[in-house]
Amino acid sequence: MPETLSIGGGQGPDPVGVTMSVAAVAARTARVNPRLAGLALALAFMAPATGHAAGLINGSFEQPGGAPIRAVLSNNDTTVTGWTAHDSSFSTYYESSGQDGIDAADGTYYVSFGHNGATGASLTQSIDTLLGAIYTLNYQIRLQQGSDPLSGFQVSASTGDSVYSGDATAAAWTEGAALTFTGTGSSVTLTILDSTVGGGGSNLAIDNLRLSSVGGVSGGGAGGVPEPASWALLIAGFGGAGGMLRARRRHERRGLAA
Ligand SMILES: [Ca+2]
């Protein structure tokens, strides 16, 4: 059985703490098997600079410090912190509670699409992902004005995964269909696209995007490195392999002596 080795230094992504604690594991490994010390120390110096991949920024479209009551988002507009708007038809509005008699689903602000008879505008955000992690993106949609029966968002990730939100025909916030995708170990771009068929029949709003993930390790992409927990497993695995080798040698020596 390999010894149980844990990396200390708390849960935070403190690179110094991670490096020191991995070095401590290396020192312990050296006591167990000096041959592994060099490898473990080398791993310590390769310890990750950050412990966790970044998540979604500002999924609720909030704007600390205030924002316009109603602002048209133009093409390549970055008014909404964390997001880039893609629109050239005065279609996308950044709004606060009270506009057109509706409140944000979460917080004070939300984004609405489909104004001025347009469709096809989008919001994008790129996130860092963990390799192999399963991501789920949840969000809320609602009708703002009008009554187009085929009014909704195509929600997609640059991994190729895509889902239709369902029609935003209810005059109340409802959950859109969740998007799931697998992390690549590098950047993935999320896109919220107004895919209303026909366009202009209604305005639809979106708010309260939430991204969650299960499992995965960093690395796999260019320049990626494993998470601290992965390092712990890796080094513990080396320790276990060394222990098995020593046990086998002891067994062989006993066999020779007999
Ligand atoms: Ca909000």
Boltz pocket constraint, residues with backbone or C-beta under 6 A from the ligand:
constraints:
  - pocket:
      binder: B
      contacts: [[A, 59], [A, 60], [A, 61], [A, 62], [A, 104], [A, 105], [A, 106], [A, 107], [A, 108], [A, 109], [A, 110], [A, 207], [A, 208]]
      max_distance: 6.0
